Amino acid sequence: MKIINPLIKNISGIGLGIICSLLIVASGCRREEFMPPAEGSQVPYADTVRITLKEALAQSPAKLFYLAWQRSHMDIMLAAVATQPGGYTILALSDEALQAGGYTAAKLQSMDPKDIDSLLLFYTLRGRIDAAALKGRSDNLITLSLLKKPELRGMPDPDKDKSFSDYLYYFKQHLQVREKQTYVNGKVVGSGISIPAKDGYIWLLDKMVPKPDKTLLQVVEADGRFTMLLELMQRRDALYKKIYEEATGWPASHARFSQFHAWELRINPVTEEEEDINVLFTTIFLPTNEAFKAAGFNTVDDLMAFNERRGLPQYVDWSMKGLFATDSLLDFHINWGYIQNGRNSDYPRNISFPVFYSNMFGSSTMPRLMLQPSLKDPNGVDYVDDTYYMPLEFSKDAAGKTLVKVKGSGAPAAMVTESDIPTFMGPLHVVDRLLIPKGYKLN
């Protein structure tokens, strides 16, 4: 006689007594189906979980996902990699989610198993991430999937004792469970339902998680909303180069904006080869063409004229002095306010900034999110902590839309019109107004 699938729901797990009760109730049922356990207090499952991760997956509602697993090399690959604490965590997609993504049973049956491997590795995470690990979090738990991008290098190899001997790029998943909703990379993709197993854990998802497939620059270039921003940055670079070369008679070595801000793969300026770490991470809020127009700049010519009025950089005493006015204007869009806070450098960015998604905008952790730790000696004379924390503040309007502005600025807040656009470097959030620095004058 068939019995009910031993699925487990919600954050606290399920105890042996409840499992037994479910088995008794199900013993008279001849239909194999998913029935969630009763709500209420539950004792920790601890030593009561007897089934393996694969067995739990086989008995779950994620039938197409299990079909994909059977056609893959996942069992072999999991056995071959280093043992993870408590096993692995699987983000198991529902049949509806896979079908919506074009992965029907027929499609899965016809796919090359290596392509199925890539699909499943993206949804398989290192270590056991159970309900207790996500319960009550105001931030996201950042996890590493098992899928890597061979040509990218952005983090130490987690499987090497000498962690900085090699750099790899693993796709990350940012997890949170709140009010019976499962968030992955900022979006609600499940109902907080999970299944424990003795060698891992499963979270059931109702939607697929978008996977980055472009650099930040490639995403911006493909999006028609940012044409003014791109043209401005290109013309700004060309003018900087012209000023330098006319003053010195030598070719300018200044990195183009996309290299300077690490919107593309990083290249060594001397060897012109890719850096050992060729991907730096960030979270970025970019203004649309309409955002410039709302500030009175209807064309890129208007923005370049604004630079002229404010004064251009000059070559003085063997070096370039000064910046463009639009560098300061866009400081919180492309440089996290480093100019305004006296942290700007003449060298391309070489550090990553925090990555965060839209589900954290209103989080209590945001004001204390650290962008750069203090570089001063805490034992030094007259030590002052100059740690650089989140310079933006977030709120909601009457319609529930997210608003963002620079802390202390009197300028109108910008609305986040789209969030969590995936790139290799991190999420892109779109805003409809410029993030005007505190005290900055447009006239």
C-alpha positions in Angstrom: 0.0 0.0 0.0 1.3 3.4 -0.9 1.8 6.0 1.8 2.0 9.8 1.7 5.2 11.5 0.7 7.1 12.3 3.9 7.4 16.0 3.2 8.3 18.5 5.8 7.0 22.1 5.9 8.1 25.4 7.6 10.9 26.7 9.7 11.0 24.6 12.8 11.1 21.1 11.2 9.0 18.2 12.2 9.3 15.6 14.9 9.0 11.8 15.0 5.6 11.9 16.6 4.1 14.1 13.8 5.8 11.9 11.1 4.2 8.8 12.7 0.8 10.5 12.9 1.0 11.4 9.2 1.9 7.9 8.3 -1.1 6.5 10.2 -3.5 8.9 8.6 -2.1 8.2 5.2 -2.2 4.4 5.5 -5.7 4.3 4.2 -5.0 6.5 1.3 -4.2 4.9 -2.1 -3.4 8.2 -3.9 0.2 9.5 -3.8 0.0 13.2 -3.1 1.6 16.1 -1.1 -0.2 16.9 2.2 1.5 19.6 4.3 1.8 18.9 8.0 -0.6 20.6 10.5 0.4 24.0 11.6 1.5 24.6 15.2 4.5 24.0 17.4 6.8 21.2 16.3 9.6 19.5 18.0 13.0 19.5 16.3 13.4 16.7 13.8 17.1 16.2 14.7 17.8 12.5 14.7 14.4 11.5 13.2 15.2 12.2 9.6 16.1 8.8 7.9 15.7 9.4 4.2 18.4 10.6 1.9 18.3 13.8 -0.1 17.6 11.9 -3.3 14.9 9.9 -1.7 13.3 13.0 -0.3 13.5 14.6 -3.8 11.9 11.5 -5.3 8.9 11.7 -3.0 8.5 15.4 -3.3 6.0 17.2 -5.6 8.9 18.3 -7.8 8.5 15.4 -10.3 10.1 17.1 -13.3 13.0 18.3 -11.2 13.5 14.7 -10.1 13.3 13.5 -13.7 16.0 16.0 -14.6 18.1 14.7 -11.6 17.8 11.1 -12.9 19.1 12.1 -16.3 22.0 14.1 -14.9 25.4 13.2 -13.4 24.5 14.9 -10.1 24.9 11.8 -7.9 28.4 11.2 -9.3 29.4 14.9 -9.0 28.1 15.3 -5.4 30.0 12.2 -4.4 33.2 13.5 -6.0 33.4 17.0 -4.5 34.5 17.8 -0.9 32.1 16.9 1.8 29.9 19.8 2.9 28.7 20.4 6.4 25.5 18.4 6.7 25.4 17.7 2.9 23.9 19.9 0.3 20.8 22.1 -0.2 18.6 21.8 -3.2 16.3 24.5 -4.5 13.8 22.2 -6.1 11.6 23.7 -8.8 8.0 22.9 -9.1 6.7 21.2 -12.3 4.9 24.5 -13.2 8.1 26.5 -12.8 10.1 24.2 -15.0 7.3 24.1 -17.6 7.1 27.9 -17.6 10.8 28.0 -18.3 10.4 25.6 -21.3 11.6 22.5 -19.5 8.8 20.0 -20.2 9.2 16.3 -19.7 9.9 15.9 -23.4 12.5 18.6 -23.3 14.2 17.1 -20.3 14.2 13.7 -22.0 15.9 15.1 -25.1 18.5 17.4 -23.4 22.2 16.6 -23.2 22.8 15.4 -19.6 25.7 18.0 -19.4 23.2 20.8 -20.0 20.9 19.3 -17.3 23.9 19.2 -15.0 24.3 23.0 -15.4 20.7 23.6 -14.7 20.7 21.5 -11.5 24.1 22.7 -10.3 22.7 26.3 -10.3 20.0 25.2 -7.9 22.3 23.1 -5.7 24.0 24.9 -2.8 27.0 24.1 -0.6 26.1 22.9 2.9 22.9 22.2 4.7 20.8 25.4 4.8 17.8 24.5 7.0 14.8 26.4 8.2 16.6 27.5 11.4 19.4 29.1 9.4 16.9 31.4 7.7 14.5 32.0 10.5 14.2 35.6 11.7 16.8 37.0 9.3 16.4 40.6 8.3 19.2 40.2 5.7 19.9 37.6 3.1 22.0 34.5 3.7 24.6 34.5 0.9 25.2 31.0 -0.4 27.4 29.4 -3.1 25.8 27.2 -5.8 27.8 24.4 -7.3 27.7 26.0 -10.8 30.8 27.9 -11.8 31.6 30.0 -14.8 35.1 28.8 -15.9 36.1 32.0 -17.7 35.3 34.3 -14.8 37.3 34.7 -11.6 35.8 36.5 -8.7 36.4 34.7 -5.4 38.8 32.3 -3.8 38.4 28.6 -4.6 36.3 27.2 -1.6 37.7 23.7 -2.2 41.4 24.6 -1.7 43.2 24.8 1.6 45.2 27.8 0.3 42.1 29.7 -0.5 43.8 32.5 -2.4 45.9 30.3 -4.7 43.1 30.1 -7.2 40.1 32.2 -8.1 36.8 31.0 -9.4 33.4 32.3 -10.1 30.5 30.4 -8.5 26.9 31.7 -9.0 25.5 32.9 -5.7 22.0 32.6 -4.3 20.9 35.1 -1.6 18.2 33.5 0.6 15.6 34.7 3.0 12.4 33.2 4.3 9.9 35.8 5.7 6.2 35.6 6.4 5.9 32.2 4.7 7.6 33.4 1.5 10.9 32.2 0.1 13.1 34.9 -1.4 16.0 34.1 -3.7 18.0 37.0 -5.1 15.3 39.5 -4.0 12.3 37.8 -5.5 9.6 35.7 -4.0 10.0 32.2 -5.6 8.4 29.9 -3.0 6.1 29.6 0.0 8.6 28.8 2.7 8.1 25.0 2.3 11.1 22.8 3.0 12.1 19.2 3.4 14.8 17.9 5.7 16.9 14.9 4.8 19.7 13.1 6.6 22.3 14.3 4.1 20.9 17.7 3.1 17.9 19.9 2.8 15.4 20.9 0.1 13.5 24.1 -0.4 10.6 23.9 -2.8 10.4 26.8 -5.3 7.4 27.9 -7.4 9.4 30.0 -9.8 12.8 29.8 -11.5 15.6 32.1 -10.4 17.1 34.3 -13.2 20.7 33.4 -13.9 23.2 36.2 -14.9 24.5 35.8 -18.5 26.0 39.2 -19.1 28.4 41.7 -17.6 27.1 44.9 -16.1 28.2 46.8 -19.2 26.5 44.4 -21.6 23.2 44.6 -19.7 23.3 48.4 -19.7 24.3 48.5 -23.4 21.4 46.3 -24.3 18.8 48.4 -22.4 17.5 51.4 -24.3 16.7 53.2 -21.1 20.3 54.1 -20.4 21.5 55.6 -23.7 22.1 59.1 -22.2 24.2 57.7 -19.4 26.3 55.6 -21.7 26.9 58.4 -24.2 27.8 60.8 -21.4 30.4 58.5 -20.0 31.9 57.8 -23.4 32.1 61.5 -24.3 33.5 62.3 -20.8 36.3 59.7 -21.4 37.1 61.2 -24.8 37.3 64.7 -23.5 39.5 63.7 -20.6 41.9 62.0 -23.0 41.9 65.0 -25.3 42.8 67.4 -22.4 45.6 65.1 -21.3 47.1 64.6 -24.8 46.9 68.2 -25.9 48.7 69.2 -22.7 51.4 66.5 -22.8 51.7 65.3 -26.3 51.6 61.8 -25.0 48.8 59.2 -25.3 46.5 59.1 -22.3 46.6 55.9 -20.2 43.4 56.7 -18.4 41.1 53.7 -18.2 37.7 53.9 -19.9 34.8 54.3 -17.5 33.7 50.7 -17.8 37.2 49.5 -16.7 37.5 52.2 -14.1 34.3 51.2 -12.4 34.6 47.5 -13.2 31.5 47.2 -15.3 33.3 44.8 -17.5 36.0 42.1 -17.1 39.1 43.7 -15.5 42.2 44.1 -17.7 45.7 44.9 -16.5 46.6 48.3 -18.1 50.2 47.3 -18.6 49.9 43.8 -20.0 46.4 44.3 -21.4 45.6 40.8 -20.2 42.8 39.9 -17.8 43.5 40.3 -14.1 43.7 37.3 -11.8 40.4 38.5 -10.4 38.5 39.7 -13.4 35.1 40.3 -11.8 34.4 42.7 -9.0 31.0 42.7 -7.3 28.6 45.6 -6.7 25.0 46.7 -6.4 24.2 49.6 -8.6 21.3 52.1 -9.0 21.3 53.6 -12.5 19.3 56.5 -13.8 17.2 56.3 -16.9 17.1 58.9 -19.7 14.0 60.2 -18.0 15.9 60.7 -14.8 18.3 63.1 -16.5 15.4 64.9 -18.1 13.6 65.3 -14.7 16.8 67.1 -13.5 16.7 69.5 -16.5 19.1 67.7 -18.8 17.2 66.9 -22.0 20.3 65.9 -24.1 23.8 64.7 -23.6 24.9 68.1 -25.0 23.2 69.7 -22.0 25.2 67.5 -19.7 28.5 68.3 -21.5 27.7 72.0 -21.4 27.1 71.6 -17.6 30.6 70.3 -17.4 32.0 73.2 -19.3 30.2 75.7 -17.1 31.5 74.1 -13.9 35.1 73.9 -15.2 37.0 71.0 -16.8 39.9 69.0 -15.4 43.4 70.4 -16.2 46.9 69.1 -16.6 48.9 70.9 -13.9 52.3 70.0 -12.3 52.7 66.8 -14.2 49.3 65.4 -13.5 45.6 65.8 -14.2 43.8 67.9 -11.6 40.1 68.0 -11.1 37.0 66.1 -12.2 34.0 66.7 -14.3 30.8 68.1 -12.7 28.9 65.0 -13.9 31.4 62.8 -12.0 30.0 64.3 -8.8 26.5 64.4 -10.1 26.5 60.6 -10.8 28.7 59.8 -7.8 26.1 57.8 -5.9 25.0 56.0 -9.1 28.3 54.7 -10.3 30.9 55.2 -7.5 29.0 54.7 -4.2 29.6 58.4 -3.2 33.4 58.0 -3.0 34.0 61.5 -4.5 31.6 63.1 -2.0 33.2 61.3 0.9 36.8 62.0 0.0 37.6 58.4 -0.9 38.0 58.8 -4.7 41.1 57.5 -6.4 42.8 58.0 -9.7 43.1 54.3 -10.1 40.4 51.8 -11.2 38.3 50.2 -8.6 40.0 47.1 -7.1 37.5 46.1 -4.4 34.0 44.6 -4.4 31.1 46.4 -2.9 28.2 44.7 -1.0 25.6 42.9 -3.1 22.1 43.3 -1.9 18.6 42.8 -3.5 15.3 44.6 -3.3 13.9 42.5 -0.4 16.6 44.2 1.8 15.7 47.8 0.9 13.6 48.3 4.0 15.7 46.0 6.2 17.0 47.2 9.6 20.5 46.0 8.6 20.8 48.5 5.7 21.9 51.6 7.6 24.8 49.6 9.0 25.8 47.9 5.8 29.5 48.4 5.4 31.0 49.6 2.1 34.5 50.0 3.3 36.1 49.3 6.7 38.2 51.9 8.5 41.8 52.0 7.1 43.2 53.7 10.2 45.2 52.1 13.0 42.7 51.7 15.9 45.7 52.1 18.3 46.9 55.3 16.7 46.8 58.7 18.3 43.4 60.5 17.9 41.9 57.5 16.2 38.6 58.1 14.5 36.6 55.3 12.9 36.2 56.2 9.3 34.3 53.1 8.3 32.1 53.9 5.3 28.5 52.7 5.8 25.5 52.7 3.5 25.1 56.3 2.2 21.6 55.8 0.9 18.3 55.7 2.7 15.1 53.8 1.6 11.4 54.4 2.2 8.0 53.6 0.7 5.5 55.9 -0.9 1.7 55.7 -0.4 1.5 53.1 -3.2 4.2 50.9 -1.6 6.9 51.8 -4.2 10.5 51.9 -3.0 12.0 55.4 -2.7 15.8 56.0 -2.4 17.8 59.1 -1.7 21.2 60.2 -0.5 21.3 60.6 3.3 20.9 64.2 4.2 20.1 65.4 0.7 17.2 67.8 0.2 16.6 66.6 -3.4 13.5 64.6 -4.2 13.8 60.9 -3.7 14.1 58.6 -6.7 11.7 55.7 -7.2 13.1 52.2 -7.9 11.1 51.4 -11.1 12.8 48.0 -11.6 15.0 45.9 -9.3 17.2 42.9 -9.2 18.3 42.8 -12.9 21.0 40.1 -12.8 24.5 40.7 -14.1 27.8 38.8 -13.4 28.8 41.7 -11.2 25.7 41.9 -9.1 22.1 43.3 -9.3 21.1 46.4 -11.3 18.3 48.6 -9.9 16.7 51.2 -12.1 15.7 54.6 -10.7 13.7 57.4 -12.2 15.5 60.4 -10.7 19.1 61.3 -10.1 20.5 60.6 -6.6 21.6 64.2 -5.9 24.4 64.5 -3.3 23.8 66.6 -0.2 24.2 70.3 -0.9 24.8 69.8 -4.6 23.5 72.6 -6.8 22.2 72.1 -10.4 22.1 75.8 -11.2 
